[in-house]
Amino acid sequence: MASNYNLATLVLLLSFLAPSFAALVQEQPLVLKYHNGILLKGNITVNLIWYGQFTPIQRSIIVDFINSLNSERAPLPSTSSWWKTTEKYRGGSSSLSVGHQVLHEEYTLGKVLKSYHLIALASKALFAVNSINVVLTAKDVAVDGFCMSKCGTHGSSKSGSGRGTYIWVGNSDLQCPGQCAWPFHQPIYGPQTPPLIAPNGDVGVDGMVINLATLLANTVTNPFNSGYFQGPPTAPLEAVSACTGKFGSGSYPGYPGRVLVDKVTGASFNAHGVNGRKYMLPAMWDPQSSACKTLV
């Protein structure tokens, strides 16, 4: 069963609300129940399947992000300090590293994909309980439900090599940046405040990082729909999807919160990564405080 993630759902539904009312919404208790299932802990390999045309720079932004999750080399606030919140979920730490990368630049399945295409692409790398196969689709690839109800998905599948997890994230640059790359593009609905400048200069790929970060955290804490979540398993609120639209302190629907700004480029970010990268990472539910936690 796949779990959908829509970055902008809560923002779009509540963007008309005044900040004072939003504060009341945020004060409500948030509890993600543990359902006694397997979590992904220990050393986890992240295999990347690139479908369509991505430039080497675009690929490096994503790879550097994954390599930043467990690196202590970046200054604070860091991508790794964001990821450490996953250690507070049962079972200890999840150490992610990039494994195989598969390039599908020839659009062998066409430019309109269904859910079964995503599983077929994910199976290009072996499924295993200690790996996550990530399918990344280019900006000119349409996926069933993309932009209408989701910005990405995560789920699990079985193959001859065993049972494993997969993620799909699409580049929304040409199709729905206001929905899947917010706050780097004006939202489709709600207050049309100026968008923030993307930290790596690529609205589509910087939006993909937000969605990939969300789905990686959701996957390690709820890989088989029996981990941490609130609500029905078919449409759960998970580690990060429960905290939609929050990037800094003082956030409310339609406003991402107070974040850092690069003095040279003017780009907004809240996390440092390896190789001098900067990223914008969403809030994550903290089991110790039972609240959504931002880096800044």
Disulfide bonds with the S-S distance in Angstrom:
Cys147-Cys176 2.00
Cys151-Cys180 2.06
Cys243-Cys292 2.11
